Amino acid sequence: MKTKHFQCGRFRFPLTPGQSRPLVMGILNVTPDSFSDGGQFHSIDLALTRAEQMLADGVDIIDIGGESSRPGAQPLPLEEELRRVMPVLFALRDCGKPLSIDTYKPEVMREALLAGADMINDINGFRAEGALTAVNQSDCALCIMHMQKDPLTMQHSPQYADVTRDVTQFLQERRAAMEEAGIDRSRICVDPGFGFGKTVDHNLALLRNMERMAEETGVPVLAGVSRKSMIGAITGRPVEQRLAGSLAAALAAVAHGAAIIRVHDVAETVDALKVWAAVEQSKQG
């Protein structure tokens, strides 16, 4: 059964077709080594300036990440991740938009929720010991992502029997584990994990089948394709020249069922979705 709204901490988003456009989640990496914008917003002043620009551009959710998960990335010590993300979270918690923390560490989840985070975005699908316990008593949103292996090894010859079936089954199992832990389905969304242990062909198959994924999991699907290597593989463009490809992928994701789009380029994506929404609404006139 599909949920009619998405509970995101202090905020609630409707999911009724025709009454809500897809949500735009803006990426705020406070890291020195992320694949696309590493080092650009590493200081709190730069991070806050970037967040203010995203707010002006119409962002719906701000996703704060302190640890790079690019292919080959080394794990980050807990203390360093907290040092990076917590000052930004404290500074932005009254900005008027939901704040998401991109982490797989239960300790970071607990500290972030105490500080007012509205969402936890976990590339590990809340599989770490203590992760479900850290989040089950709050009303924060939870994004379950699929990743084959780990960031250090995930792009070493990824293989699936059927990528859509395998990824969807994993997401269903993790959603069921959350519900068994007492977490309401309205708090859950899923992310197929584009580029996290997938080839370009795997990513394209997942893009085509997100509506099926939403139907089978019963929760909204989040798509994070912005500036990723699949865009570079298709267009031949370096990471700083992937805006057009990223917008095309975002619109393809929405057309195939995505409810949330995680992006670097907020203003451009918001504009593209406004045009898409206008076309869709004109069909109903």
C-alpha positions in Angstrom: 0.0 0.0 0.0 1.4 3.4 -1.0 1.6 6.2 1.5 -0.3 9.5 0.9 2.4 11.7 2.5 6.1 11.7 3.3 6.8 12.5 6.9 10.1 14.3 7.2 10.7 15.3 10.8 9.0 18.7 11.4 7.7 18.7 7.8 5.1 16.7 5.9 5.0 16.5 2.1 1.9 15.3 0.1 2.4 12.5 -2.4 -0.9 12.9 -4.3 -0.3 12.8 -8.1 -1.2 16.1 -9.7 -1.0 18.0 -6.4 2.7 18.0 -5.7 5.8 18.3 -7.9 8.8 16.0 -7.2 10.9 17.2 -4.3 14.4 18.6 -4.9 17.0 17.6 -2.4 20.1 19.8 -2.6 23.5 18.3 -1.9 25.7 20.1 0.6 29.0 18.3 0.9 31.2 19.6 3.7 34.0 17.3 2.6 37.4 17.9 1.0 37.2 14.9 -1.3 33.7 14.4 -2.8 33.8 13.5 -6.5 32.0 16.6 -7.8 32.3 19.5 -5.3 34.9 18.3 -2.8 36.5 21.2 -0.9 34.2 23.9 -2.2 32.1 24.1 0.9 34.5 22.7 3.5 34.4 25.7 5.9 31.2 26.5 7.7 31.0 30.0 6.1 31.2 28.6 2.6 28.7 25.8 3.5 26.2 28.3 4.9 26.5 30.6 1.9 25.9 27.6 -0.4 22.8 26.6 1.7 21.4 30.1 1.5 21.7 30.0 -2.2 19.9 26.7 -2.4 17.1 28.1 -0.2 16.8 31.1 -2.6 16.8 28.6 -5.5 13.8 26.7 -4.2 15.3 23.7 -2.6 12.9 21.4 -0.7 15.4 19.4 1.5 19.1 20.1 2.2 21.2 17.0 2.4 24.4 17.6 4.5 27.2 15.1 4.0 30.5 14.9 5.9 32.0 11.8 4.4 32.7 11.1 0.7 31.2 8.0 -0.7 32.8 8.3 -4.2 34.2 5.0 -5.6 37.4 4.1 -3.8 36.7 6.4 -0.8 38.3 5.5 2.6 36.1 5.4 5.7 36.1 8.6 7.8 36.6 8.5 11.6 33.5 9.2 13.6 34.9 12.2 15.4 35.9 13.9 12.1 32.4 13.3 10.6 30.8 14.9 13.6 33.2 17.8 13.5 32.2 18.5 9.9 28.5 18.2 10.0 27.3 19.2 13.4 28.1 23.0 13.2 26.4 23.2 9.8 23.3 21.4 11.2 23.1 23.6 14.2 23.5 26.7 12.0 20.7 25.7 9.6 18.2 24.0 11.8 15.8 27.0 11.7 16.2 27.7 8.0 12.6 26.7 7.3 13.4 23.5 5.2 14.0 19.9 6.2 17.6 19.0 7.0 18.9 15.6 6.0 22.2 14.0 7.2 23.9 11.7 4.8 25.5 9.1 7.1 25.7 5.4 7.8 27.0 5.7 11.4 24.4 5.2 14.2 26.4 7.5 16.4 26.1 10.4 13.9 22.4 9.6 13.4 21.7 9.9 17.1 23.6 13.2 17.5 22.0 14.7 14.4 18.5 13.8 15.5 19.2 15.4 18.9 20.3 18.5 17.1 17.1 18.7 15.0 17.8 16.8 11.8 14.6 15.9 9.9 15.9 13.0 7.8 18.7 10.4 7.7 20.0 9.4 4.3 21.9 6.1 4.7 24.0 4.6 1.8 24.2 1.4 3.8 20.5 0.9 4.1 20.4 1.1 8.0 22.2 -2.3 8.2 24.8 -1.2 10.7 24.3 -2.5 14.2 22.3 0.0 16.2 21.1 2.0 13.2 17.4 1.1 13.5 17.5 1.7 17.2 19.1 5.1 16.6 16.2 6.3 14.5 13.0 4.3 15.4 11.8 6.6 18.2 11.9 9.8 16.2 9.7 11.1 13.4 12.5 11.8 11.0 12.4 10.6 7.4 14.6 7.7 6.4 16.2 7.0 3.0 17.2 3.4 2.4 19.8 3.2 -0.3 21.1 0.1 -2.1 24.8 -0.4 -2.4 26.7 -3.5 -3.6 29.8 -4.0 -1.4 31.2 -0.7 -0.1 32.6 2.5 -1.5 36.1 1.1 -1.6 35.2 -1.9 -3.8 31.7 -1.2 -5.2 32.7 -0.5 -8.7 35.0 -3.6 -9.1 32.9 -5.5 -11.7 29.4 -5.2 -10.2 27.1 -8.1 -11.2 23.4 -8.9 -10.8 21.1 -11.7 -12.0 18.5 -9.0 -12.6 19.4 -5.6 -11.3 15.9 -4.2 -10.9 14.6 -7.3 -9.2 17.7 -7.7 -7.0 17.8 -4.0 -5.9 14.0 -3.9 -5.3 14.1 -7.0 -3.2 16.8 -5.6 -1.0 14.8 -2.3 -0.6 11.7 -4.3 0.2 13.5 -6.3 2.8 15.0 -3.3 4.5 11.6 -1.5 4.5 10.1 -4.6 6.2 12.9 -4.6 8.8 12.1 -0.9 9.5 8.4 -1.6 9.9 9.2 -4.5 12.2 11.2 -2.1 14.3 8.1 0.1 14.7 8.9 2.7 12.0 5.9 4.0 10.1 6.0 3.5 6.4 5.2 7.2 5.8 8.7 8.0 7.1 10.5 5.8 4.5 11.8 6.4 1.0 14.2 4.3 -1.1 17.1 5.0 -3.3 18.3 2.4 -5.9 21.9 3.8 -5.5 22.9 4.9 -8.9 26.7 4.3 -9.3 27.0 2.4 -6.0 28.0 -0.9 -7.4 26.4 -0.5 -10.8 27.5 -0.3 -14.4 26.0 2.3 -16.8 23.6 -0.4 -18.1 22.5 -1.3 -14.6 21.9 2.4 -13.9 19.8 2.8 -17.1 17.7 -0.3 -16.2 17.0 1.1 -12.7 16.0 4.5 -14.2 13.5 2.8 -16.5 12.0 0.8 -13.7 11.5 3.2 -10.8 7.7 3.2 -11.1 7.8 -0.5 -10.6 10.2 0.0 -7.6 7.8 2.5 -6.1 4.8 0.1 -6.6 6.6 -2.9 -5.1 8.1 -1.1 -2.1 5.1 1.1 -1.4 7.2 4.1 -0.6 8.6 7.1 -2.6 11.7 6.6 -4.7 14.6 9.0 -4.5 17.0 9.3 -7.5 20.5 10.6 -7.2 22.1 10.8 -10.6 23.4 14.4 -10.6 26.9 14.7 -12.3 27.6 11.0 -11.8 30.0 8.9 -13.9 27.1 7.5 -15.9 26.4 11.0 -17.2 30.0 11.3 -18.1 30.1 7.9 -19.8 27.0 8.8 -21.9 28.0 12.4 -22.8 31.8 12.3 -22.7 31.8 15.4 -20.4 33.9 15.9 -17.4 32.2 16.3 -14.0 32.0 20.2 -14.2 30.3 20.0 -17.6 27.5 17.6 -16.7 24.6 20.0 -16.0 22.6 19.3 -19.2 23.1 15.6 -18.8 22.1 15.7 -15.1 18.9 17.6 -15.9 18.0 15.1 -18.6 18.6 12.3 -16.2 16.5 14.0 -13.5 13.6 14.5 -15.8 13.9 10.9 -17.0 13.8 9.8 -13.4 10.7 11.8 -12.6 9.0 10.6 -15.8 9.6 7.0 -14.6 8.3 7.5 -11.1 10.9 9.3 -8.9 9.3 11.4 -6.2 12.6 13.0 -4.9 15.6 14.2 -7.0 18.9 14.6 -5.2 21.0 17.3 -7.1 23.9 19.7 -7.0 22.3 22.2 -9.4 19.1 23.3 -7.5 18.0 26.3 -9.4 18.3 24.6 -12.8 16.5 21.5 -11.6 13.7 23.4 -10.0 13.1 25.3 -13.2 13.2 22.1 -15.3 10.6 20.5 -12.9 8.4 23.5 -13.1 8.2 23.1 -16.9 7.6 19.4 -16.5 4.9 19.9 -14.0 3.2 22.5 -16.2 3.1 20.1 -19.1 1.7 17.3 -16.9 -1.0 19.6 -15.4 -2.0 20.8 -18.8 -3.0 17.2 -19.6 -5.6 17.3 -16.9 -7.1 20.6 -18.1 
